[in-house]
Amino acid sequence: MKLITDWFRQQFSNPQVVFLSLFLLALFVVVVVLGDMLAPVLAAVVIAYLLEGLVYILEEKKLPRLLAVLVVYCAFLFFVVIILFGLLPLLSAQVSEFVQQIPSMLASGQNLLLKLPERYPEIISAQQIDEIMVLIRTELTSWGQKLLSVSLASVMGLITILVYLILMPILVFFLMKDKEPLVSWVGRFAPRDHQLVSEVWSEVDRQIGNYVRGKFWEILIVWFACLVTFSVLGLQYAMLLSVLVGLSVLIPFVGAAVVTIPVVFVAWFQWGFGSEFMTLVVAYLIIQVLDGNLLVPTLFSEVNNLHPVAIIVAVLIFGGIWGVLGIFFAIPLATLVHAVLNAWPAGEQLDAGQQGS
């Protein structure tokens, strides 16, 4: 017990460490406790932070800040309009068509499975095939019930979307326009000696900024490459599948493996095990290889690479806390933890801080 007490006394005798700990605790409490209520504000803060990089580039070209904010903000609104009225209707139509084709796909899959006991009786039996089909039907029934519950709650979901569409653009604009007054106001509540927090924020700002910009371009490049490949080869639901592949890069390790299943399944249902199917699979694997071995090292050369074990642990922990959003933001959150650990004073620094105080 004395060992633990001495450790706490040594670590938290430094005022900067105390302030950093309180800052992180307050941030965690706000996100966990008030996250649902403040979701539009938090989302607007994230978007404004991402757009700030473009504003900074325009300011470096001698453009006044207000004009730079207006240019970036108008570009952001144009991008949102394209997504809402260009991409989403197309995706919605392809999703509806895909759902209607699911029974036919399952029938084809069942016929293929029923042939396996005849070809490989020593590996799989007809009883095992029946159990697999029962399991698939059960899972589909469960998914159908979930879709029904979502459709019943669509009115509340529509209201929430409308609130986001109205409040978020307004919040984003004022957060960008009044960045300096807002930062100065928040800084009034910080102690004069907050060097440790400044170091952590500087590291997080650099790392997460590079990471987010790299991921944005990676999503666009992988999406476009898959869209062109799938369209040229004539694969059904090319836009839907290419969007899924592009977004899969947000989920470390798991995303690419999971999204491969619908791509291969749709290709098999459309062509069977023929030359077109093999061409599609080979082209898709080439895209994945180029993404992992050429695109990622190029885009993320300035980002400190986290160890794969650290990434997997971050995905498990933050995914368990915040679900899908936690998985998406696992690497940025792991970067935050990494920056805190790097900036945390060592024993010698703590001893020097005690002597100075």
C-alpha angles and dihedrals in degrees: 000000000000090000091056092045092051091049092052091046092051096045100044100039088088110085091212091057090049092050092047091050092049091047093052092044092051091048091051093048092049093050096044101037102031098025096107094048095043096039095116090049094047091046090049091050091052093048093046089050091052093047092048090078091062091046089053091052091052091047089054087058088061095259115147112253095241091052091046090051091050093050093049092042093052090048089051092051090048090052091050092050091051090051094046100043102024111033104026097056090050092048091047091053092049092047091052091048091047092051090051090053095051095091091053091047091050091049090053090047091050092052090051092049093048089059093056097077089054093051099036107023092156092058106038134017134208090250091058090050090053090051091050092051092049089051092050092049090049092051092048090051090051091049090049091054090050091050089050092052089049091051091050089054093045093106092060089042090053091051091050091050091050090051090051093047092052103037102036098059090048092049092046092052096050093042089055096040097047098034097128097048091047093049090048091050092051090046090060089072094052122090118251093249103058100132093132093056090047091053092050092047093047091053094044092046092052096043099042092042091055091043095050094045090048092049092049092055092041091055092049094046095046091044093050093044092050092044092053093044095047093044094049091049091046098240115170119245090020095162095046094048094044091052090051092050091048093050091045090075087072091068110066116233095334098062098064092046095049097046091051089070098066092041093054093039094053091046092050092047091050100044110008120219095327139123093277090054092050091047091053093048093048092048091048092050090050090055091051092048093049090048094053099039105032112016099043096048090048097048097039101040091119095048121092106244112235118217113262090239090055091050093049092048090049091051091050096045101041092037089055091050102042104014118217093357089054090054092049093050096038095110096046090048091047087051089054091052090046091051092049092051091048093049095042108111117252122230094270092051091049091051090049090049091052092050091047092050 
